[in-house]
Amino acid sequence: ISRNLEDLEVMVHLHRGEDLSEIEADWQTVWLGEAARGTVSISLDGGYRASAQWETDSLVDVIQHIQHLGKPVQGRLQVDVRLSGDSESLQGEGLLTITEGKIGNTAFSGKATVALRDRELEVKSLVLEEAGGGVVTGVGTILWEDPSHPVLDLAGKVSEVAYSSGPLAGRVSGDIFLAGSWPQPLLKGRLSLEQGSFEL
């Protein structure tokens, strides 16, 4: 079976599951030039289980689909998700991993663990590690009542992340909060500059 959705083509292979009351399917598609694949199991009562794996070498393409950044972004993104439930009650969990990441001249890696409960996505753990030793961690929730304008409520801690703007340079630490409707949530917090320098 082949199903087209604008420029997205999904190949599906149906087969009988180990449980005779279920139908299983293996699927494969291409998004942003990279292959995605997974499985789906549908029971006669309408419940289902699904899994998906996707990996891309072009992190910049993913970022540009969300929001344009002023600095160039590079890196490899790997996504692994598991979903279950039905149309009225969807649950799932996922792991997102960034390797070989780079924003401007700053190299970093990252990992996020998330859980989905109906229309609420819980960010259980977010860790971004700068190659120079700085770390950003975060937790919080994202509500998907309106998929085009998700509502963010995230809190994070910044620890000795490199900062450079004009003549001012150093490392920043403190607390940050990101709240409100995407694509214009409010970012606020209190940061302190450590090991600072100012060139005249």
C-alpha positions in Angstrom: 0.0 0.0 0.0 1.3 3.5 -0.9 -0.4 6.6 0.5 0.6 10.1 -0.6 0.2 13.2 1.6 1.4 16.2 -0.3 5.1 15.3 -0.8 5.1 12.5 1.8 4.8 8.9 0.6 4.3 6.1 3.1 4.9 2.4 2.2 2.9 0.0 4.4 3.1 -3.8 4.6 0.2 -5.5 6.3 0.4 -8.9 8.0 -1.4 -10.9 10.6 -0.2 -10.4 14.2 0.7 -13.1 16.7 -2.6 -12.3 18.3 -5.4 -13.2 15.8 -7.5 -10.2 17.1 -4.8 -7.8 15.9 -3.5 -6.6 12.5 0.1 -5.6 12.3 1.8 -3.4 9.8 5.4 -2.4 9.0 5.8 1.1 7.5 8.5 3.2 5.9 8.6 6.7 4.6 11.1 9.5 3.8 11.0 12.9 5.6 13.5 15.7 5.0 15.5 13.3 2.9 15.9 10.6 5.6 14.2 7.3 6.0 11.7 6.8 8.8 10.4 3.3 9.7 8.3 1.6 12.4 5.5 -0.8 13.2 1.8 -0.5 14.0 -0.5 -3.0 15.7 -4.3 -2.4 15.6 -6.7 -4.5 17.7 -10.4 -5.1 16.8 -11.5 -2.9 19.8 -9.8 0.1 18.2 -6.7 0.2 20.4 -3.3 0.3 18.9 0.4 0.3 19.5 3.0 2.0 17.3 6.7 2.6 17.2 8.9 4.9 15.0 12.6 5.5 14.4 14.1 8.4 12.4 17.5 9.8 12.1 18.9 12.8 10.1 22.3 14.3 9.6 20.8 17.7 8.8 19.6 19.2 12.1 19.3 22.6 10.4 16.4 21.3 8.2 14.4 20.2 11.3 15.1 23.6 13.1 14.0 25.6 10.1 10.7 23.6 10.0 10.1 24.9 13.6 11.5 28.4 13.6 14.3 30.2 11.8 17.4 30.8 13.8 19.9 33.6 13.1 22.9 31.3 13.6 23.7 28.2 11.4 22.8 24.9 13.1 24.4 21.5 12.4 24.2 18.1 13.9 22.7 14.6 13.8 19.2 14.0 15.3 17.9 10.6 16.2 14.3 10.1 17.3 12.8 6.9 18.8 9.1 6.9 19.9 6.5 4.4 21.2 2.8 5.1 21.2 -0.3 3.2 22.4 -4.0 3.7 23.2 -6.8 4.8 20.9 -8.1 8.1 19.4 -9.6 9.1 22.7 -6.6 8.3 25.0 -3.2 8.4 23.4 -0.1 7.6 25.5 3.6 7.3 24.6 7.2 7.9 25.3 10.2 8.9 23.3 13.9 9.6 23.3 15.5 12.4 21.2 19.3 12.4 20.9 21.5 15.1 19.2 25.1 14.3 18.4 27.8 16.3 16.6 25.7 19.4 17.2 26.9 22.9 16.4 25.3 26.4 16.7 27.6 29.0 15.2 31.0 28.1 16.6 29.6 26.3 19.7 29.7 22.5 19.6 27.1 20.6 21.7 25.3 17.3 22.3 21.9 16.7 23.8 19.3 14.2 24.9 15.6 14.6 25.8 13.2 12.0 27.4 9.5 12.8 26.8 6.1 11.2 27.7 2.8 11.8 26.0 -0.5 11.7 27.9 -3.4 12.6 25.6 -2.7 16.2 24.5 0.1 16.9 27.1 3.7 16.2 26.3 5.9 16.0 29.5 9.5 16.8 29.1 10.8 14.5 31.8 14.5 15.3 31.2 16.4 17.6 28.8 20.2 17.8 28.9 22.3 19.9 26.5 26.0 19.7 27.0 28.4 22.2 25.5 31.8 20.9 24.3 33.5 23.4 26.6 31.8 22.0 29.7 28.6 24.1 30.0 25.3 22.4 30.7 21.6 23.3 30.2 19.0 21.1 31.9 15.2 21.4 31.7 11.8 19.9 32.5 8.2 20.9 31.9 5.1 20.4 29.8 3.8 21.2 26.3 0.1 21.3 25.7 -1.2 20.3 22.3 -4.8 21.5 22.4 -4.1 23.5 19.3 -1.3 21.7 17.3 -0.3 24.9 15.4 0.1 26.8 18.7 1.3 24.5 21.5 1.5 26.0 24.9 4.9 25.7 26.6 5.7 25.6 30.3 9.4 24.8 30.7 11.9 25.5 33.4 15.7 25.1 33.0 19.0 25.6 34.7 22.1 27.0 33.0 25.5 26.0 34.3 28.7 27.7 33.0 27.6 28.0 29.4 30.0 30.1 27.2 28.7 33.5 26.2 30.2 36.1 23.8 28.6 39.2 22.5 30.8 42.0 21.1 33.5 42.9 23.6 31.8 41.0 26.5 32.6 37.3 27.1 32.4 34.8 29.9 30.3 32.0 31.2 26.7 32.3 32.3 24.8 30.4 35.0 21.3 30.6 36.5 17.6 29.8 35.9 15.5 30.3 32.8 11.8 29.8 32.1 10.1 29.4 28.7 6.3 29.9 28.9 3.4 30.8 26.5 2.1 29.9 23.1 4.4 28.9 20.3 5.9 30.5 18.1 6.2 33.5 20.5 6.6 32.1 24.0 8.1 34.4 26.7 11.7 33.6 27.8 12.7 35.0 31.2 15.1 34.2 34.0 18.1 35.4 36.0 21.6 34.7 34.8 25.0 35.7 36.2 28.2 36.2 34.2 31.2 34.4 35.6 34.8 34.5 34.5 33.8 37.6 32.5 36.0 39.8 30.3 35.4 43.1 28.5 37.7 44.2 25.7 38.1 47.9 25.1 
